Amino acid sequence: MMGNKKLQIWLPLIFSLVMIAGMMLGYRLGSQGGGKSKFFSSNKRSSLQEALDLIKLKYVDSVRIDSLEGRAIQEMMNELDPHSVYLPPVDLKEANEDLAGNFQGIGVEFNIFSDTVNVVYVIPGGPSDKAGLLIGDKILKVNDSSIAGRKLKVDDIKKYIRGPRGSKANLQIIRAGAVKMLSVTRGTIPVSSVDATYAG
């Protein structure tokens, strides 16, 4: 009878000590593994990650890993349904600008004829209009970078003429056979006013 009373006193105390020790052990294991228990984590890596790691370590030429990752992701998306797409960070920025309804640039529409950028529309009241750019002007250089005769794509040209609001785009143009310089201060251009495919 006396042993039974001692058991009733000590048993809850022993359970409490075991529970406290278990909680402390669990806390320690969690803090060592960055919140993940090492007992339950899977260190299995994808074959894609292993291939990228091998390229980083062993490949003798210089290579842009982010470019390889982007192409690998694009190929994975191609295997899915036609509505699944991957937008690289550069394209995502442009897509977000289009969704926002505006972008930062000089405010023109252009086409490329004979490997030269030809202004086909100047947004009234926009940065280029204020600087004096006219329909028919041919843009040769932007800030000392030649954009004529280089077989650039529309997206490449947009990178030259778009930029942060308030920044300068110093343009070398040809107007009626004469070379001129114009300084355009970039501004916010509403997408609704231009065809975004050829806008800058």
C-alpha positions as CSV (number, residue, x, y, z in Angstrom):
1,M,0.0,0.0,0.0
2,M,2.9,2.3,0.8
3,G,4.7,1.5,-2.4
4,N,1.5,2.3,-4.4
5,K,1.4,5.8,-2.9
6,K,5.1,6.4,-3.7
7,L,4.4,5.3,-7.3
8,Q,1.5,7.8,-7.6
9,I,3.8,10.6,-6.5
10,W,6.9,9.7,-8.6
11,L,5.2,8.5,-11.8
12,P,3.8,12.0,-12.8
13,L,7.1,13.6,-11.9
14,I,9.1,11.1,-14.1
15,F,6.6,11.6,-17.0
16,S,7.1,15.4,-16.7
17,L,10.9,15.1,-16.7
18,V,10.8,12.8,-19.8
19,M,8.4,15.2,-21.6
20,I,10.6,18.2,-20.8
21,A,13.8,16.4,-22.0
22,G,12.0,15.4,-25.2
23,M,10.9,19.0,-25.9
24,M,14.4,20.3,-25.3
25,L,15.9,17.6,-27.6
26,G,13.3,18.5,-30.3
27,Y,14.1,22.2,-30.0
28,R,17.8,21.6,-30.4
29,L,17.4,19.3,-33.4
30,G,15.1,21.9,-35.0
31,S,17.5,24.8,-34.5
32,Q,20.5,22.9,-35.8
33,G,18.8,22.0,-39.1
34,G,17.4,25.4,-39.9
35,G,14.0,24.4,-38.9
36,K,14.1,21.0,-40.6
37,S,14.8,17.9,-38.6
38,K,17.8,16.0,-40.0
39,F,16.1,12.7,-39.2
40,F,13.3,13.5,-41.7
41,S,15.0,15.5,-44.4
42,S,15.7,14.1,-47.8
43,N,19.0,15.2,-49.3
44,K,18.0,13.8,-52.7
45,R,18.9,16.3,-55.4
46,S,17.5,16.5,-58.8
47,S,19.6,15.3,-61.8
48,L,19.2,18.8,-63.2
49,Q,20.8,20.3,-60.0
50,E,23.6,17.7,-60.0
51,A,24.3,18.5,-63.7
52,L,24.5,22.2,-63.0
53,D,26.8,21.6,-60.0
54,L,29.1,19.5,-62.2
55,I,29.2,22.2,-64.8
56,K,30.1,24.8,-62.2
57,L,32.9,22.6,-60.8
58,K,34.4,20.9,-63.8
59,Y,33.5,22.7,-67.0
60,V,36.7,24.5,-68.4
61,D,35.1,27.3,-70.3
62,S,33.1,30.2,-68.8
63,V,29.4,29.6,-68.8
64,R,26.4,31.5,-67.5
65,I,24.5,29.1,-65.2
66,D,21.4,31.4,-65.0
67,S,21.2,31.1,-68.8
68,L,21.4,27.3,-68.7
69,E,18.8,27.2,-66.0
70,G,16.5,29.4,-68.0
71,R,16.8,27.3,-71.1
72,A,16.2,24.1,-69.0
73,I,13.1,25.6,-67.5
74,Q,11.9,26.7,-70.9
75,E,12.3,23.2,-72.3
76,M,10.3,21.8,-69.3
77,M,7.5,24.3,-70.0
78,N,7.4,23.2,-73.6
79,E,6.6,19.7,-72.5
80,L,3.5,20.9,-70.6
81,D,0.3,22.4,-72.0
82,P,0.4,25.4,-74.3
83,H,-0.7,27.8,-71.6
84,S,2.3,27.1,-69.4
85,V,5.1,29.6,-70.0
86,Y,8.3,30.7,-68.4
87,L,9.2,34.4,-68.4
88,P,12.8,35.1,-67.7
89,P,13.4,38.1,-65.4
90,V,14.1,40.5,-68.3
91,D,10.8,39.5,-70.1
92,L,8.9,39.5,-66.8
93,K,9.8,43.2,-66.2
94,E,8.4,44.1,-69.7
95,A,5.3,42.0,-69.1
96,N,4.7,43.8,-65.8
97,E,5.1,47.2,-67.4
98,D,2.5,46.2,-70.0
99,L,0.1,45.0,-67.3
100,A,0.7,48.2,-65.3
101,G,-0.4,50.2,-68.4
102,N,2.7,52.2,-68.8
103,F,6.5,52.0,-69.3
104,Q,9.4,54.4,-69.1
105,G,10.9,55.6,-72.5
106,I,11.1,58.3,-75.1
107,G,7.6,58.0,-76.5
108,V,7.8,56.8,-80.1
109,E,6.7,54.0,-82.3
110,F,9.3,52.7,-84.7
111,N,9.9,50.2,-87.4
112,I,13.2,48.8,-88.7
113,F,13.8,49.4,-92.4
114,S,17.1,48.5,-94.0
115,D,18.6,47.8,-90.6
116,T,17.8,51.3,-89.4
117,V,15.3,52.5,-86.8
118,N,12.7,54.7,-88.4
119,V,10.3,56.8,-86.3
120,V,6.8,56.1,-87.5
121,Y,4.9,57.9,-84.7
122,V,5.7,60.4,-82.0
123,I,3.3,60.5,-79.1
124,P,1.9,64.1,-78.8
125,G,3.2,65.8,-75.6
126,G,5.6,62.9,-74.9
127,P,9.3,63.2,-74.3
128,S,10.3,62.9,-78.0
129,D,7.7,65.4,-79.1
130,K,9.0,67.9,-76.5
131,A,12.6,67.3,-77.7
132,G,11.7,67.8,-81.4
133,L,11.8,64.3,-82.8
134,L,9.7,63.9,-85.9
135,I,8.0,61.2,-87.9
136,G,10.5,60.0,-90.5
137,D,13.6,60.6,-88.4
138,K,16.1,57.7,-88.5
139,I,17.8,56.9,-85.1
140,L,21.5,56.0,-85.6
141,K,22.8,56.1,-82.0
142,V,21.5,56.2,-78.4
143,N,23.9,57.5,-75.8
144,D,27.0,56.7,-78.1
145,S,25.8,53.2,-78.8
146,S,25.1,52.6,-82.5
147,I,21.8,50.9,-83.2
148,A,21.9,51.2,-87.0
149,G,23.5,48.6,-89.2
150,R,23.8,46.0,-86.4
151,K,20.8,43.8,-87.3
152,L,19.3,44.4,-83.8
153,K,15.9,43.0,-83.0
154,V,13.0,45.1,-81.8
155,D,13.5,44.0,-78.2
156,D,17.2,45.0,-78.3
157,I,16.3,48.4,-79.6
158,K,13.7,48.9,-76.8
159,K,16.5,48.2,-74.2
160,Y,18.4,51.2,-75.7
161,I,15.6,53.7,-75.9
162,R,13.7,52.7,-72.7
163,G,15.1,53.6,-69.3
164,P,14.2,55.2,-66.0
165,R,12.0,58.3,-66.0
166,G,14.1,61.4,-65.9
167,S,17.2,59.8,-67.5
168,K,18.6,61.2,-70.8
169,A,18.6,59.5,-74.2
170,N,21.0,61.4,-76.4
171,L,20.0,60.5,-79.9
172,Q,21.9,60.8,-83.1
173,I,19.4,61.0,-86.0
174,I,19.2,61.6,-89.7
175,R,16.6,64.1,-90.8
176,A,16.3,65.0,-94.5
177,G,19.9,63.7,-95.1
178,A,21.4,65.7,-92.3
179,V,22.8,64.3,-89.1
180,K,21.5,65.9,-85.9
181,M,21.7,65.4,-82.2
182,L,18.7,65.4,-79.9
183,S,18.6,65.0,-76.1
184,V,15.4,63.4,-74.9
185,T,14.5,63.1,-71.2
186,R,12.7,59.8,-70.7
187,G,9.2,59.8,-69.2
188,T,6.2,57.6,-68.4
189,I,4.5,56.4,-71.6
190,P,0.9,55.0,-71.3
191,V,0.7,51.7,-73.2
192,S,-2.8,52.5,-74.4
193,S,-1.4,55.3,-76.6
194,V,1.0,53.1,-78.5
195,D,1.4,49.7,-80.1
196,A,3.6,48.1,-77.4
197,T,5.4,45.8,-79.9
198,Y,7.2,48.7,-81.5
199,A,7.2,51.3,-78.7
200,G,10.1,52.9,-76.9
